[in-house]
């Protein structure tokens, strides 16, 4: 540890430099539900775990997802806490799909789970700042499991703010660079340490030993010859320069077994399976990437089942949009009629147009034009406008605007 940098790091600590948008980090800390952040992180994990060609070809089981394995590790010995986190994350699943994925390491996820469970309100709408302020009692098993990823999370009486805010800093990271040693930073002199506060409630309230992030003076750092290499990849990005301690797991014990997914049907080609998948998507029990992986491994029977279920868009608009995207990407000739039919009834014509555009089936443009020629003239401009971003489809239907 070095008093000059006021930073909880030792000589052998591994560091990394990052460009962070501090305004975004503080907005996440104070104004976004912790469960929303976790839902967006889950979406990122599912996208990377379960939709690659190699994964699909290997038949990777959903229980092998890094999200489920980490939740089992953190909460497997505390069923009530596990269920609470699952419900809260599911509640924000739809919004997370609209807002997009966020990238976080295991330690940051542990900090967010910790602060979510620290909130006295159980509806999942508390922000990290609110949960840290509530300081609700946590199950001892959760404390021990979180403490294996970050020792600050393992103490019942510890300040719950620093680790959670640092997780928000990680989520607001724009770019990361090399990892200088603490000695290298110290050798740069006192000027490299920014005098501005990093933590929203004031740096002086965070014990130095508990700090895993330090705001640096970016102009001073960029003038330091010893940091030229580390900062080379960061220079093009705007934002604050922060150095982080890289947190590593402190336990190599086997994680808890992953409980089976209640939404995962056994017969992927049945009507009931498609209905269950749709219901799971609507309530946020699963994500679009995981549903896509399940369906593609189910082959043609599963694609046929979701094709029929997709047309019940009034009952499950989000799930129908997901199913349409999957069918479009599959590009089967047999699905063209259904995709055009979905375009005709979809609550969001822009989403339906995107699904049509992803299909490479050669019949799509001609069949789409034939359908547009059969509908009321007043409806044609709206439908054609939705197809404008997709030149191959727009070229086929634009002449209808002059008829």
Secondary structure, 3 states (H helix, E strand, C coil): CECCCCECCCCCCCEEEEEECHHHHHHHHHHCEHHHHHHHHHHHHHHHHHCCHHHHHHCCCHHHCHHHHHHHHHHCCCHHHHHHHHHHHHHCHHHHHHHCCCCCCHHHHHHHHHHHHCCCCCCCCCEHHHHHHHCCCCCHHHHHHHHHHCHHHHCCCCCCHHHHHHHHHHHCEEEECCCCCHHHHHHCCHHHECCCCCCCCCHHHCCHHHCCEEEECHHHHHHCHHHHHHHCCCCCCCCEEEEEECCCCCCCCCCCCCCCCCCCCCCCCCHHHHHHHHHHHHHCCCCHHHHHHHHHHHHHHHHHHHHHHHCCCCCCHHHHHHHHHHHHHHCCHHHHHHHHHHHHHCCCHHHHHHHHHHCCCCCHHHHHHHHHHHCCHHHHHHHHHHCCCCHHHHHHHHHHHHC
